[in-house]
Amino acid sequence: MKIIVIGSGFGGLSAAARLQARGHDVTIVEKLDKLGGRAYVFEKDGFRFDAGPTIITAPWLIDELFELGGKETADYVELVKLDPFYNIRWEDGSVFHYNDDKERLRSEIRKFDPDAIPGYERFADELEDIYRVGFELIDKPFLSIWDMVRVVPQMARLRSDRSVYKFASRYFRDERLKQAFSFHPLLIGGNPFTATSIYAMIHELEQKFGVWFAMGGTGALVAALGRLFKDLGGEIMLDSEVAKIITDGGKARGVVLVDGSTIGADAVVSNSDVASTYLDLVPSGDRKKYTDRKIRKMSYSMSLFVIYFGTDRKYEDIAHHEILMGPRYEGLLRDIFRDKKLSDDFSLYLHRPTATDPSLAPEGCDCWYVLSPVPHLGGETDWSIEADRYADKILAYLEENYLPGLRKHIVTQLHIDPIYFRNTLNSYLGSAFSVEPTLLQSAWLRPQNRSEDVDDLYFVGAGTHPGAGLPGVMSSGKIVADLIGSA
């Protein structure tokens, strides 16, 4: 079969490589000038900045792709395990150093609450069960209500109606520990106060398999998967934006590019945002379920404001990954997810990849990005006015609290905001993670991997099952390849 994959994020690359290895004739059509989608790489003044995902978990999913092509991961990219996985810092000066060393983890917990270990043990025991059920579902499609009915008893037994924060609160008294063991849904666009407790399994995933980094940055992993795909015989078209999916008799039969050229196909796999795919690429007459009204009624994840900057000095006391908790937790998340307003305060993710790979910056320099979750464009923030002010505020905060003298040492800087996600990445409402991961937008209740409106149209990526994050989007590629089957 001739198959077109729209977009080259990790979901698209995963699907494309698997389908090509199964004997199909696959072409990736990518809007941007490089592969990666959200995992684009910015290069400026000798610094290389990974635009998007930086935390790699479930490395066996990567190994699987190379094995399918008779290759080995190490021949294409070097993955290294981090230690610590990340530090979590609070404004009172307390720091939680987090990795998978069981005794060290317990020692860190005792720093915050000497009596918390029995609670953590019960937390970890229940997570084992949640993880087992969750990972049974991560690479299985939900194509009918019966697929959902089959797992409802397990989800009910695990109390999946509870939020991640409520789940963590059962086992910890110290508010900082509640935050440390509940923030993980933010990594996939979810609100810890509304995301189903199934997503607490991210902690167990990290404990079992670690947190990894691709030397050269996440972009090096993207490039490696692109080389694998080409080595398997696949074709890549860059600077090629899709304007429309061609349909015939309710079946996807190719794409029309913005330049007016057409490419025929037997099937189309969209790694573009699922809402934008339906709204902008699929003819409205072919959409019976995913109408404009249906799409606009769904809830979408927050967006992100990210500053990429390089410094002419190194800050050796800062780890590769740092989670910087602000003064508010629930209130800030309410502002972002429910009220869609830009708060005066923030919690931040600070990324310093030169802690692991100095080659990403000129000698003696550090490469950074700092990420702030912000409301998507369903709110009233005017980013054309707010962006520079917000960037200055974040950098001043970092200088005052964590990086002394920062602003006089910055030698290059750029930023992205919700408008970038909407205009450059074609993400509906500028959402950074597409459809929000809530209980009522999970599994069968999420946009499915095989379109319910158009035959031979498939979806991979953050907006479809199983959801965002590298394990999720790469598993969506596996699901779609299994649905299409071998040539």
ZAVOZA-388011 format. One record per residue (C-alpha): residue in three letters; x, y, z. Coordinates in steps of 0.2 Angstrom, whole numbers, plus 5000, padded with zeros to 4 digits. Layout:
BEGIN
{resn: ALA, u: X, v: Y, w: Z}
...
***
This chain:
BEGIN
{resn: MET, u: 5000, v: 5000, w: 5000}
{resn: LYS, u: 5005, v: 5018, w: 4997}
{resn: ILE, u: 5004, v: 5027, w: 5014}
{resn: ILE, u: 5006, v: 5045, w: 5017}
{resn: VAL, u: 5010, v: 5051, w: 5035}
{resn: ILE, u: 5006, v: 5069, w: 5039}
{resn: GLY, u: 5019, v: 5076, w: 5051}
{resn: SER, u: 5035, v: 5069, w: 5058}
{resn: GLY, u: 5034, v: 5070, w: 5077}
{resn: PHE, u: 5038, v: 5054, w: 5087}
{resn: GLY, u: 5021, v: 5047, w: 5083}
{resn: GLY, u: 5023, v: 5050, w: 5064}
{resn: LEU, u: 5040, v: 5043, w: 5064}
{resn: SER, u: 5035, v: 5028, w: 5074}
{resn: ALA, u: 5021, v: 5024, w: 5063}
{resn: ALA, u: 5031, v: 5027, w: 5047}
{resn: ALA, u: 5046, v: 5016, w: 5052}
{resn: ARG, u: 5034, v: 5002, w: 5057}
{resn: LEU, u: 5024, v: 5003, w: 5041}
{resn: GLN, u: 5039, v: 5004, w: 5030}
{resn: ALA, u: 5047, v: 4989, w: 5039}
{resn: ARG, u: 5031, v: 4979, w: 5035}
{resn: GLY, u: 5033, v: 4982, w: 5017}
{resn: HIS, u: 5022, v: 4997, w: 5013}
{resn: ASP, u: 5027, v: 5012, w: 5002}
{resn: VAL, u: 5027, v: 5026, w: 5015}
{resn: THR, u: 5030, v: 5045, w: 5012}
{resn: ILE, u: 5032, v: 5057, w: 5027}
{resn: VAL, u: 5025, v: 5074, w: 5022}
{resn: GLU, u: 5032, v: 5088, w: 5034}
{resn: LYS, u: 5027, v: 5106, w: 5035}
{resn: LEU, u: 5043, v: 5112, w: 5043}
{resn: ASP, u: 5061, v: 5112, w: 5036}
{resn: LYS, u: 5066, v: 5098, w: 5048}
{resn: LEU, u: 5059, v: 5083, w: 5056}
{resn: GLY, u: 5052, v: 5082, w: 5073}
{resn: GLY, u: 5036, v: 5093, w: 5074}
{resn: ARG, u: 5035, v: 5098, w: 5093}
{resn: ALA, u: 5052, v: 5090, w: 5094}
{resn: TYR, u: 5060, v: 5103, w: 5082}
{resn: VAL, u: 5078, v: 5110, w: 5085}
{resn: PHE, u: 5082, v: 5128, w: 5086}
{resn: GLU, u: 5100, v: 5133, w: 5082}
{resn: LYS, u: 5107, v: 5150, w: 5086}
{resn: ASP, u: 5124, v: 5157, w: 5090}
{resn: GLY, u: 5132, v: 5140, w: 5092}
{resn: PHE, u: 5118, v: 5134, w: 5104}
{resn: ARG, u: 5106, v: 5119, w: 5100}
{resn: PHE, u: 5090, v: 5120, w: 5108}
{resn: ASP, u: 5077, v: 5105, w: 5109}
{resn: ALA, u: 5061, v: 5114, w: 5106}
{resn: GLY, u: 5050, v: 5101, w: 5114}
{resn: PRO, u: 5051, v: 5085, w: 5123}
{resn: THR, u: 5067, v: 5082, w: 5133}
{resn: ILE, u: 5062, v: 5068, w: 5145}
{resn: ILE, u: 5064, v: 5050, w: 5138}
{resn: THR, u: 5056, v: 5036, w: 5146}
{resn: ALA, u: 5052, v: 5018, w: 5141}
{resn: PRO, u: 5068, v: 5016, w: 5130}
{resn: TRP, u: 5062, v: 4999, w: 5124}
{resn: LEU, u: 5050, v: 5007, w: 5113}
{resn: ILE, u: 5064, v: 5015, w: 5104}
{resn: ASP, u: 5074, v: 4999, w: 5103}
{resn: GLU, u: 5059, v: 4990, w: 5096}
{resn: LEU, u: 5059, v: 5002, w: 5081}
{resn: PHE, u: 5077, v: 4999, w: 5076}
{resn: GLU, u: 5075, v: 4980, w: 5079}
{resn: LEU, u: 5060, v: 4980, w: 5067}
{resn: GLY, u: 5073, v: 4986, w: 5054}
{resn: GLY, u: 5086, v: 4974, w: 5059}
{resn: LYS, u: 5096, v: 4988, w: 5067}
{resn: GLU, u: 5102, v: 4993, w: 5084}
{resn: THR, u: 5099, v: 5009, w: 5093}
{resn: ALA, u: 5117, v: 5012, w: 5098}
{resn: ASP, u: 5122, v: 5012, w: 5079}
{resn: TYR, u: 5111, v: 5027, w: 5077}
{resn: VAL, u: 5110, v: 5037, w: 5093}
{resn: GLU, u: 5117, v: 5036, w: 5111}
{resn: LEU, u: 5105, v: 5035, w: 5125}
{resn: VAL, u: 5112, v: 5039, w: 5143}
{resn: LYS, u: 5102, v: 5037, w: 5159}
{resn: LEU, u: 5102, v: 5052, w: 5170}
{resn: ASP, u: 5105, v: 5054, w: 5189}
{resn: PRO, u: 5096, v: 5063, w: 5196}
{resn: PHE, u: 5081, v: 5061, w: 5185}
{resn: TYR, u: 5077, v: 5078, w: 5191}
{resn: ASN, u: 5077, v: 5089, w: 5206}
{resn: ILE, u: 5061, v: 5097, w: 5213}
{resn: ARG, u: 5064, v: 5113, w: 5221}
{resn: TRP, u: 5052, v: 5124, w: 5232}
{resn: GLU, u: 5054, v: 5142, w: 5237}
{resn: ASP, u: 5057, v: 5138, w: 5255}
{resn: GLY, u: 5074, v: 5131, w: 5249}
{resn: SER, u: 5069, v: 5113, w: 5250}
{resn: VAL, u: 5075, v: 5101, w: 5236}
{resn: PHE, u: 5069, v: 5083, w: 5232}
{resn: HIS, u: 5083, v: 5074, w: 5222}
{resn: TYR, u: 5074, v: 5061, w: 5212}
{resn: ASN, u: 5080, v: 5045, w: 5204}
{resn: ASP, u: 5077, v: 5026, w: 5205}
{resn: ASP, u: 5089, v: 5022, w: 5219}
{resn: LYS, u: 5076, v: 5015, w: 5232}
{resn: GLU, u: 5086, v: 5019, w: 5247}
{resn: ARG, u: 5090, v: 5036, w: 5241}
{resn: LEU, u: 5072, v: 5039, w: 5237}
{resn: ARG, u: 5066, v: 5034, w: 5254}
{resn: SER, u: 5080, v: 5045, w: 5262}
{resn: GLU, u: 5074, v: 5060, w: 5251}
{resn: ILE, u: 5056, v: 5057, w: 5257}
{resn: ARG, u: 5061, v: 5056, w: 5276}
{resn: LYS, u: 5069, v: 5074, w: 5274}
{resn: PHE, u: 5051, v: 5081, w: 5271}
{resn: ASP, u: 5042, v: 5069, w: 5283}
{resn: PRO, u: 5051, v: 5056, w: 5294}
{resn: ASP, u: 5035, v: 5046, w: 5296}
{resn: ALA, u: 5030, v: 5046, w: 5277}
{resn: ILE, u: 5039, v: 5029, w: 5272}
{resn: PRO, u: 5024, v: 5017, w: 5276}
{resn: GLY, u: 5013, v: 5029, w: 5266}
{resn: TYR, u: 5025, v: 5028, w: 5252}
{resn: GLU, u: 5026, v: 5009, w: 5252}
{resn: ARG, u: 5007, v: 5008, w: 5251}
{resn: PHE, u: 5008, v: 5021, w: 5237}
{resn: ALA, u: 5021, v: 5011, w: 5227}
{resn: ASP, u: 5011, v: 4995, w: 5230}
{resn: GLU, u: 4995, v: 5002, w: 5223}
{resn: LEU, u: 5005, v: 5010, w: 5208}
{resn: GLU, u: 5011, v: 4992, w: 5203}
{resn: ASP, u: 4993, v: 4987, w: 5200}
{resn: ILE, u: 4989, v: 5003, w: 5191}
{resn: TYR, u: 5005, v: 5002, w: 5180}
{resn: ARG, u: 5001, v: 4984, w: 5175}
{resn: VAL, u: 4983, v: 4988, w: 5170}
{resn: GLY, u: 4989, v: 5005, w: 5162}
{resn: PHE, u: 5002, v: 4997, w: 5151}
{resn: GLU, u: 4991, v: 4983, w: 5146}
{resn: LEU, u: 4981, v: 4996, w: 5137}
{resn: ILE, u: 4994, v: 5008, w: 5131}
{resn: ASP, u: 4997, v: 4999, w: 5114}
{resn: LYS, u: 4979, v: 4992, w: 5112}
{resn: PRO, u: 4966, v: 5001, w: 5101}
{resn: PHE, u: 4949, v: 5006, w: 5108}
{resn: LEU, u: 4938, v: 5005, w: 5092}
{resn: SER, u: 4921, v: 5001, w: 5100}
{resn: ILE, u: 4911, v: 5004, w: 5116}
{resn: TRP, u: 4915, v: 4985, w: 5120}
{resn: ASP, u: 4933, v: 4988, w: 5121}
{resn: MET, u: 4929, v: 5001, w: 5134}
{resn: VAL, u: 4917, v: 4990, w: 5143}
{resn: ARG, u: 4930, v: 4976, w: 5145}
{resn: VAL, u: 4941, v: 4987, w: 5155}
{resn: VAL, u: 4928, v: 4996, w: 5166}
{resn: PRO, u: 4929, v: 4984, w: 5180}
{resn: GLN, u: 4948, v: 4985, w: 5181}
{resn: MET, u: 4947, v: 5004, w: 5181}
{resn: ALA, u: 4933, v: 5004, w: 5194}
{resn: ARG, u: 4943, v: 4993, w: 5205}
{resn: LEU, u: 4958, v: 5005, w: 5204}
{resn: ARG, u: 4947, v: 5020, w: 5207}
{resn: SER, u: 4952, v: 5028, w: 5191}
{resn: ASP, u: 4939, v: 5042, w: 5195}
{resn: ARG, u: 4951, v: 5049, w: 5208}
{resn: SER, u: 4963, v: 5062, w: 5202}
{resn: VAL, u: 4981, v: 5060, w: 5203}
{resn: TYR, u: 4982, v: 5073, w: 5217}
{resn: LYS, u: 4969, v: 5064, w: 5227}
{resn: PHE, u: 4977, v: 5048, w: 5225}
{resn: ALA, u: 4994, v: 5055, w: 5231}
{resn: SER, u: 4985, v: 5064, w: 5245}
{resn: ARG, u: 4980, v: 5047, w: 5252}
{resn: TYR, u: 4998, v: 5042, w: 5256}
{resn: PHE, u: 5007, v: 5058, w: 5260}
{resn: ARG, u: 5004, v: 5072, w: 5273}
{resn: ASP, u: 5017, v: 5085, w: 5268}
{resn: GLU, u: 5011, v: 5096, w: 5254}
{resn: ARG, u: 5028, v: 5096, w: 5246}
{resn: LEU, u: 5027, v: 5077, w: 5244}
{resn: LYS, u: 5009, v: 5077, w: 5238}
{resn: GLN, u: 5016, v: 5089, w: 5224}
{resn: ALA, u: 5032, v: 5079, w: 5221}
{resn: PHE, u: 5021, v: 5063, w: 5218}
{resn: SER, u: 5007, v: 5071, w: 5208}
{resn: PHE, u: 5014, v: 5083, w: 5196}
{resn: HIS, u: 5018, v: 5070, w: 5182}
{resn: PRO, u: 5002, v: 5073, w: 5172}
{resn: LEU, u: 5009, v: 5090, w: 5168}
{resn: LEU, u: 5022, v: 5081, w: 5157}
{resn: ILE, u: 5008, v: 5075, w: 5146}
{resn: GLY, u: 4997, v: 5091, w: 5146}
{resn: GLY, u: 4985, v: 5085, w: 5161}
{resn: ASN, u: 4980, v: 5094, w: 5177}
{resn: PRO, u: 4985, v: 5084, w: 5192}
{resn: PHE, u: 4968, v: 5089, w: 5200}
{resn: THR, u: 4957, v: 5082, w: 5186}
{resn: ALA, u: 4968, v: 5069, w: 5177}
{resn: THR, u: 4963, v: 5051, w: 5181}
{resn: SER, u: 4974, v: 5042, w: 5194}
{resn: ILE, u: 4979, v: 5030, w: 5180}
{resn: TYR, u: 4992, v: 5043, w: 5175}
{resn: ALA, u: 5001, v: 5041, w: 5192}
{resn: MET, u: 5009, v: 5026, w: 5184}
{resn: ILE, u: 5022, v: 5038, w: 5176}
{resn: HIS, u: 5031, v: 5037, w: 5193}
{resn: GLU, u: 5031, v: 5018, w: 5192}
{resn: LEU, u: 5037, v: 5019, w: 5173}
{resn: GLU, u: 5052, v: 5030, w: 5179}
{resn: GLN, u: 5056, v: 5019, w: 5193}
{resn: LYS, u: 5056, v: 5003, w: 5182}
{resn: PHE, u: 5065, v: 5010, w: 5167}
{resn: GLY, u: 5073, v: 5026, w: 5172}
{resn: VAL, u: 5074, v: 5044, w: 5163}
{resn: TRP, u: 5085, v: 5045, w: 5148}
{resn: PHE, u: 5094, v: 5058, w: 5137}
{resn: ALA, u: 5099, v: 5056, w: 5119}
{resn: MET, u: 5117, v: 5063, w: 5117}
{resn: GLY, u: 5115, v: 5078, w: 5105}
{resn: GLY, u: 5098, v: 5081, w: 5112}
{resn: THR, u: 5081, v: 5075, w: 5108}
{resn: GLY, u: 5084, v: 5081, w: 5090}
{resn: ALA, u: 5097, v: 5068, w: 5088}
{resn: LEU, u: 5084, v: 5055, w: 5092}
{resn: VAL, u: 5073, v: 5062, w: 5079}
{resn: ALA, u: 5087, v: 5063, w: 5066}
{resn: ALA, u: 5091, v: 5044, w: 5071}
{resn: LEU, u: 5073, v: 5039, w: 5068}
{resn: GLY, u: 5073, v: 5049, w: 5051}
{resn: ARG, u: 5089, v: 5040, w: 5046}
{resn: LEU, u: 5081, v: 5023, w: 5050}
{resn: PHE, u: 5066, v: 5027, w: 5040}
{resn: LYS, u: 5076, v: 5032, w: 5025}
{resn: ASP, u: 5087, v: 5016, w: 5027}
{resn: LEU, u: 5071, v: 5006, w: 5026}
{resn: GLY, u: 5067, v: 5014, w: 5010}
{resn: GLY, u: 5055, v: 5028, w: 5016}
{resn: GLU, u: 5053, v: 5045, w: 5008}
{resn: ILE, u: 5053, v: 5061, w: 5017}
{resn: MET, u: 5046, v: 5078, w: 5010}
{resn: LEU, u: 5051, v: 5093, w: 5020}
{resn: ASP, u: 5044, v: 5111, w: 5018}
{resn: SER, u: 5028, v: 5102, w: 5012}
{resn: GLU, u: 5012, v: 5108, w: 5021}
{resn: VAL, u: 4996, v: 5098, w: 5018}
{resn: ALA, u: 4981, v: 5109, w: 5014}
{resn: LYS, u: 4968, v: 5095, w: 5012}
{resn: ILE, u: 4965, v: 5076, w: 5014}
{resn: ILE, u: 4958, v: 5070, w: 4998}
{resn: THR, u: 4943, v: 5059, w: 5001}
{resn: ASP, u: 4933, v: 5048, w: 4988}
{resn: GLY, u: 4917, v: 5039, w: 4994}
{resn: GLY, u: 4921, v: 5042, w: 5012}
{resn: LYS, u: 4939, v: 5035, w: 5010}
{resn: ALA, u: 4955, v: 5044, w: 5012}
{resn: ARG, u: 4964, v: 5044, w: 4995}
{resn: GLY, u: 4979, v: 5056, w: 4997}
{resn: VAL, u: 4983, v: 5074, w: 5001}
{resn: VAL, u: 4983, v: 5091, w: 4992}
{resn: LEU, u: 4998, v: 5102, w: 4997}
{resn: VAL, u: 4998, v: 5120, w: 5000}
{resn: ASP, u: 5007, v: 5123, w: 4983}
{resn: GLY, u: 4993, v: 5114, w: 4975}
{resn: SER, u: 5001, v: 5098, w: 4971}
{resn: THR, u: 4993, v: 5081, w: 4975}
{resn: ILE, u: 4999, v: 5065, w: 4981}
{resn: GLY, u: 4988, v: 5049, w: 4980}
{resn: ALA, u: 4988, v: 5036, w: 4993}
{resn: ASP, u: 4979, v: 5020, w: 4999}
{resn: ALA, u: 4979, v: 5027, w: 5017}
{resn: VAL, u: 4983, v: 5042, w: 5026}
{resn: VAL, u: 4990, v: 5043, w: 5044}
{resn: SER, u: 4989, v: 5060, w: 5052}
{resn: ASN, u: 5002, v: 5065, w: 5065}
{resn: SER, u: 4995, v: 5083, w: 5064}
{resn: ASP, u: 4984, v: 5089, w: 5079}
{resn: VAL, u: 4969, v: 5078, w: 5078}
{resn: ALA, u: 4957, v: 5093, w: 5081}
{resn: SER, u: 4965, v: 5103, w: 5067}
{resn: THR, u: 4966, v: 5088, w: 5055}
{resn: TYR, u: 4947, v: 5087, w: 5057}
{resn: LEU, u: 4943, v: 5105, w: 5056}
{resn: ASP, u: 4955, v: 5110, w: 5042}
{resn: LEU, u: 4960, v: 5095, w: 5032}
{resn: VAL, u: 4945, v: 5083, w: 5032}
{resn: PRO, u: 4930, v: 5090, w: 5021}
{resn: SER, u: 4915, v: 5094, w: 5032}
{resn: GLY, u: 4904, v: 5083, w: 5022}
{resn: ASP, u: 4914, v: 5068, w: 5027}
{resn: ARG, u: 4913, v: 5072, w: 5046}
{resn: LYS, u: 4898, v: 5064, w: 5055}
{resn: LYS, u: 4905, v: 5062, w: 5072}
{resn: TYR, u: 4919, v: 5075, w: 5073}
{resn: THR, u: 4909, v: 5090, w: 5068}
{resn: ASP, u: 4915, v: 5107, w: 5072}
{resn: ARG, u: 4903, v: 5108, w: 5087}
{resn: LYS, u: 4910, v: 5091, w: 5094}
{resn: ILE, u: 4928, v: 5096, w: 5092}
{resn: ARG, u: 4925, v: 5113, w: 5100}
{resn: LYS, u: 4916, v: 5105, w: 5115}
{resn: MET, u: 4931, v: 5094, w: 5119}
{resn: SER, u: 4943, v: 5101, w: 5132}
{resn: TYR, u: 4961, v: 5104, w: 5127}
{resn: SER, u: 4977, v: 5104, w: 5137}
{resn: MET, u: 4986, v: 5119, w: 5142}
{resn: SER, u: 4999, v: 5128, w: 5131}
{resn: LEU, u: 5017, v: 5132, w: 5135}
{resn: PHE, u: 5028, v: 5148, w: 5136}
{resn: VAL, u: 5046, v: 5142, w: 5133}
{resn: ILE, u: 5062, v: 5153, w: 5133}
{resn: TYR, u: 5077, v: 5146, w: 5125}
{resn: PHE, u: 5093, v: 5154, w: 5131}
{resn: GLY, u: 5112, v: 5152, w: 5131}
{resn: THR, u: 5124, v: 5159, w: 5145}
{resn: ASP, u: 5142, v: 5162, w: 5143}
{resn: ARG, u: 5145, v: 5154, w: 5160}
{resn: LYS, u: 5141, v: 5137, w: 5167}
{resn: TYR, u: 5129, v: 5134, w: 5183}
{resn: GLU, u: 5136, v: 5118, w: 5189}
{resn: ASP, u: 5124, v: 5117, w: 5204}
{resn: ILE, u: 5109, v: 5115, w: 5192}
{resn: ALA, u: 5104, v: 5097, w: 5186}
{resn: HIS, u: 5099, v: 5092, w: 5169}
{resn: HIS, u: 5081, v: 5093, w: 5174}
{resn: GLU, u: 5074, v: 5105, w: 5187}
{resn: ILE, u: 5056, v: 5107, w: 5193}
{resn: LEU, u: 5054, v: 5124, w: 5201}
{resn: MET, u: 5038, v: 5124, w: 5211}
{resn: GLY, u: 5030, v: 5141, w: 5214}
{resn: PRO, u: 5020, v: 5148, w: 5229}
{resn: ARG, u: 5003, v: 5140, w: 5223}
{resn: TYR, u: 4999, v: 5123, w: 5216}
{resn: GLU, u: 4980, v: 5120, w: 5215}
{resn: GLY, u: 4977, v: 5139, w: 5213}
{resn: LEU, u: 4989, v: 5141, w: 5199}
{resn: LEU, u: 4983, v: 5125, w: 5190}
{resn: ARG, u: 4965, v: 5132, w: 5192}
{resn: ASP, u: 4970, v: 5148, w: 5183}
{resn: ILE, u: 4978, v: 5139, w: 5169}
{resn: PHE, u: 4966, v: 5125, w: 5165}
{resn: ARG, u: 4949, v: 5131, w: 5171}
{resn: ASP, u: 4949, v: 5150, w: 5171}
{resn: LYS, u: 4962, v: 5152, w: 5156}
{resn: LYS, u: 4970, v: 5167, w: 5164}
{resn: LEU, u: 4989, v: 5171, w: 5165}
{resn: SER, u: 4994, v: 5171, w: 5183}
{resn: ASP, u: 5006, v: 5183, w: 5191}
{resn: ASP, u: 5015, v: 5168, w: 5198}
{resn: PHE, u: 5022, v: 5152, w: 5190}
{resn: SER, u: 5029, v: 5135, w: 5192}
{resn: LEU, u: 5043, v: 5131, w: 5180}
{resn: TYR, u: 5053, v: 5117, w: 5172}
{resn: LEU, u: 5071, v: 5122, w: 5169}
{resn: HIS, u: 5081, v: 5111, w: 5157}
{resn: ARG, u: 5100, v: 5112, w: 5156}
{resn: PRO, u: 5106, v: 5098, w: 5144}
{resn: THR, u: 5124, v: 5104, w: 5145}
{resn: ALA, u: 5124, v: 5096, w: 5162}
{resn: THR, u: 5125, v: 5080, w: 5152}
{resn: ASP, u: 5131, v: 5085, w: 5134}
{resn: PRO, u: 5142, v: 5100, w: 5134}
{resn: SER, u: 5143, v: 5099, w: 5115}
{resn: LEU, u: 5126, v: 5108, w: 5114}
{resn: ALA, u: 5134, v: 5125, w: 5118}
{resn: PRO, u: 5150, v: 5133, w: 5114}
{resn: GLU, u: 5165, v: 5129, w: 5126}
{resn: GLY, u: 5162, v: 5136, w: 5143}
{resn: CYS, u: 5144, v: 5140, w: 5140}
{resn: ASP, u: 5127, v: 5132, w: 5146}
{resn: CYS, u: 5112, v: 5129, w: 5135}
{resn: TRP, u: 5095, v: 5131, w: 5143}
{resn: TYR, u: 5076, v: 5131, w: 5141}
{resn: VAL, u: 5064, v: 5136, w: 5154}
{resn: LEU, u: 5046, v: 5131, w: 5152}
{resn: SER, u: 5030, v: 5139, w: 5160}
{resn: PRO, u: 5013, v: 5130, w: 5158}
{resn: VAL, u: 5001, v: 5144, w: 5152}
{resn: PRO, u: 4982, v: 5144, w: 5147}
{resn: HIS, u: 4979, v: 5140, w: 5129}
{resn: LEU, u: 4971, v: 5153, w: 5117}
{resn: GLY, u: 4954, v: 5150, w: 5124}
{resn: GLY, u: 4958, v: 5163, w: 5136}
{resn: GLU, u: 4960, v: 5182, w: 5134}
{resn: THR, u: 4979, v: 5184, w: 5135}
{resn: ASP, u: 4986, v: 5194, w: 5121}
{resn: TRP, u: 5003, v: 5186, w: 5118}
{resn: SER, u: 5008, v: 5200, w: 5106}
{resn: ILE, u: 5008, v: 5211, w: 5121}
{resn: GLU, u: 5012, v: 5199, w: 5135}
{resn: ALA, u: 5026, v: 5188, w: 5128}
{resn: ASP, u: 5041, v: 5200, w: 5131}
{resn: ARG, u: 5035, v: 5205, w: 5148}
{resn: TYR, u: 5032, v: 5187, w: 5154}
{resn: ALA, u: 5049, v: 5182, w: 5148}
{resn: ASP, u: 5057, v: 5196, w: 5157}
{resn: LYS, u: 5048, v: 5191, w: 5173}
{resn: ILE, u: 5053, v: 5173, w: 5172}
{resn: LEU, u: 5071, v: 5177, w: 5169}
{resn: ALA, u: 5071, v: 5190, w: 5184}
{resn: TYR, u: 5063, v: 5176, w: 5195}
{resn: LEU, u: 5077, v: 5163, w: 5189}
{resn: GLU, u: 5091, v: 5176, w: 5193}
{resn: GLU, u: 5084, v: 5180, w: 5210}
{resn: ASN, u: 5081, v: 5163, w: 5216}
{resn: TYR, u: 5092, v: 5150, w: 5206}
{resn: LEU, u: 5104, v: 5158, w: 5194}
{resn: PRO, u: 5114, v: 5172, w: 5201}
{resn: GLY, u: 5118, v: 5186, w: 5188}
{resn: LEU, u: 5109, v: 5177, w: 5175}
{resn: ARG, u: 5103, v: 5191, w: 5164}
{resn: LYS, u: 5121, v: 5198, w: 5162}
{resn: HIS, u: 5127, v: 5181, w: 5156}
{resn: ILE, u: 5113, v: 5178, w: 5143}
{resn: VAL, u: 5121, v: 5179, w: 5126}
{resn: THR, u: 5107, v: 5172, w: 5115}
{resn: GLN, u: 5088, v: 5170, w: 5118}
{resn: LEU, u: 5072, v: 5166, w: 5109}
{resn: HIS, u: 5055, v: 5161, w: 5115}
{resn: ILE, u: 5039, v: 5152, w: 5109}
{resn: ASP, u: 5021, v: 5154, w: 5116}
{resn: PRO, u: 5003, v: 5148, w: 5112}
{resn: ILE, u: 5003, v: 5157, w: 5095}
{resn: TYR, u: 5018, v: 5147, w: 5089}
{resn: PHE, u: 5009, v: 5131, w: 5094}
{resn: ARG, u: 4994, v: 5137, w: 5084}
{resn: ASN, u: 5002, v: 5145, w: 5069}
{resn: THR, u: 5018, v: 5134, w: 5066}
{resn: LEU, u: 5012, v: 5118, w: 5074}
{resn: ASN, u: 4994, v: 5119, w: 5068}
{resn: SER, u: 4988, v: 5115, w: 5086}
{resn: TYR, u: 4970, v: 5119, w: 5089}
{resn: LEU, u: 4969, v: 5134, w: 5102}
{resn: GLY, u: 4988, v: 5133, w: 5103}
{resn: SER, u: 4987, v: 5118, w: 5115}
{resn: ALA, u: 5003, v: 5110, w: 5118}
{resn: PHE, u: 4997, v: 5093, w: 5120}
{resn: SER, u: 4980, v: 5092, w: 5111}
{resn: VAL, u: 4965, v: 5084, w: 5119}
{resn: GLU, u: 4967, v: 5085, w: 5138}
{resn: PRO, u: 4969, v: 5068, w: 5147}
{resn: THR, u: 4954, v: 5067, w: 5158}
{resn: LEU, u: 4944, v: 5051, w: 5163}
{resn: LEU, u: 4930, v: 5056, w: 5150}
{resn: GLN, u: 4943, v: 5059, w: 5137}
{resn: SER, u: 4953, v: 5043, w: 5138}
{resn: ALA, u: 4953, v: 5026, w: 5129}
{resn: TRP, u: 4937, v: 5024, w: 5118}
{resn: LEU, u: 4931, v: 5042, w: 5124}
{resn: ARG, u: 4946, v: 5049, w: 5116}
{resn: PRO, u: 4948, v: 5052, w: 5097}
{resn: GLN, u: 4952, v: 5035, w: 5090}
{resn: ASN, u: 4967, v: 5029, w: 5081}
{resn: ARG, u: 4956, v: 5024, w: 5066}
{resn: SER, u: 4945, v: 5038, w: 5061}
{resn: GLU, u: 4927, v: 5035, w: 5064}
{resn: ASP, u: 4922, v: 5047, w: 5050}
{resn: VAL, u: 4934, v: 5043, w: 5036}
{resn: ASP, u: 4939, v: 5025, w: 5031}
{resn: ASP, u: 4958, v: 5023, w: 5028}
{resn: LEU, u: 4962, v: 5038, w: 5039}
{resn: TYR, u: 4972, v: 5035, w: 5055}
{resn: PHE, u: 4978, v: 5046, w: 5069}
{resn: VAL, u: 4994, v: 5045, w: 5079}
{resn: GLY, u: 5001, v: 5058, w: 5092}
{resn: ALA, u: 4996, v: 5067, w: 5107}
{resn: GLY, u: 4977, v: 5069, w: 5103}
{resn: THR, u: 4973, v: 5051, w: 5100}
{resn: HIS, u: 4974, v: 5035, w: 5111}
{resn: PRO, u: 4984, v: 5033, w: 5122}
{resn: GLY, u: 4989, v: 5051, w: 5124}
{resn: ALA, u: 5004, v: 5063, w: 5125}
{resn: GLY, u: 5022, v: 5059, w: 5131}
{resn: LEU, u: 5035, v: 5049, w: 5121}
{resn: PRO, u: 5028, v: 5032, w: 5127}
{resn: GLY, u: 5011, v: 5037, w: 5122}
{resn: VAL, u: 5014, v: 5044, w: 5105}
{resn: MET, u: 5026, v: 5030, w: 5100}
{resn: SER, u: 5013, v: 5018, w: 5106}
{resn: SER, u: 5000, v: 5026, w: 5095}
{resn: GLY, u: 5012, v: 5023, w: 5080}
{resn: LYS, u: 5012, v: 5004, w: 5085}
{resn: ILE, u: 4993, v: 5004, w: 5086}
{resn: VAL, u: 4991, v: 5011, w: 5069}
{resn: ALA, u: 5004, v: 5000, w: 5061}
{resn: ASP, u: 4995, v: 4985, w: 5068}
{resn: LEU, u: 4978, v: 4991, w: 5062}
{resn: ILE, u: 4984, v: 4993, w: 5045}
{resn: GLY, u: 4994, v: 4977, w: 5045}
{resn: SER, u: 5008, v: 4971, w: 5033}
{resn: ALA, u: 5008, v: 4974, w: 5015}
***
